[in-house]
Amino acid sequence: MTMTTTTTEPARARAVLSNEDFKLLQEAVRYYLQAHQDDPISSKYSNLYHRLGSAIRR
């Protein structure tokens, strides 16, 4: 008796966020950066702002 094993590929992942969502998030982070320029953590928000911008261009 021969057993045949079939493997199915997982369903294709769907995007969780739209390009418009990235733009809104980037705008919110920009607003935060302007309001908290002297905050030591602002460099992390600045990096996030730029990563969101590169995600929009994809």
C-alpha positions as CSV (number, residue, x, y, z in Angstrom):
1,M,0.0,0.0,0.0
2,T,1.4,3.4,-1.0
3,M,0.6,6.4,1.0
4,T,0.7,9.8,-0.7
5,T,1.3,12.9,1.4
6,T,0.1,16.2,0.0
7,T,1.4,19.4,1.4
8,T,-0.5,22.6,1.0
9,E,1.2,25.9,1.0
10,P,-0.1,28.5,3.5
11,A,-2.4,31.1,2.3
12,R,-0.7,34.2,1.0
13,A,-0.3,36.9,3.7
14,R,-2.5,39.9,3.4
15,A,-1.2,43.4,4.1
16,V,-2.3,44.6,7.5
17,L,-1.7,48.3,6.8
18,S,-2.5,50.2,3.7
19,N,-0.3,52.9,2.1
20,E,-2.7,55.5,3.5
21,D,-2.2,54.1,7.0
22,F,1.5,54.5,6.6
23,K,1.0,58.1,5.6
24,L,-1.2,58.8,8.6
25,L,1.3,57.2,11.0
26,Q,4.1,59.1,9.5
27,E,2.2,62.4,9.9
28,A,1.5,61.5,13.5
29,V,5.1,60.7,14.2
30,R,6.2,64.0,12.5
31,Y,3.8,65.9,14.7
32,Y,5.2,64.2,17.8
33,L,8.8,65.0,16.7
34,Q,7.9,68.7,16.3
35,A,6.3,68.8,19.8
36,H,9.1,66.8,21.5
37,Q,12.3,67.9,19.9
38,D,14.3,67.9,23.1
39,D,13.2,64.5,24.2
40,P,16.1,62.0,24.3
41,I,13.9,59.3,22.7
42,S,13.1,61.6,19.7
43,S,15.9,60.0,17.7
44,K,14.0,56.7,17.8
45,Y,10.9,58.4,16.5
46,S,13.0,60.1,13.8
47,N,14.2,56.7,12.6
48,L,10.6,55.4,12.7
49,Y,9.5,58.5,10.6
50,H,12.0,57.7,7.9
51,R,11.2,53.9,7.9
52,L,7.5,54.8,7.4
53,G,8.5,57.0,4.5
54,S,10.4,54.2,2.8
55,A,7.5,51.9,3.4
56,I,5.2,54.3,1.6
57,R,7.4,54.3,-1.5
58,R,7.3,50.5,-1.9
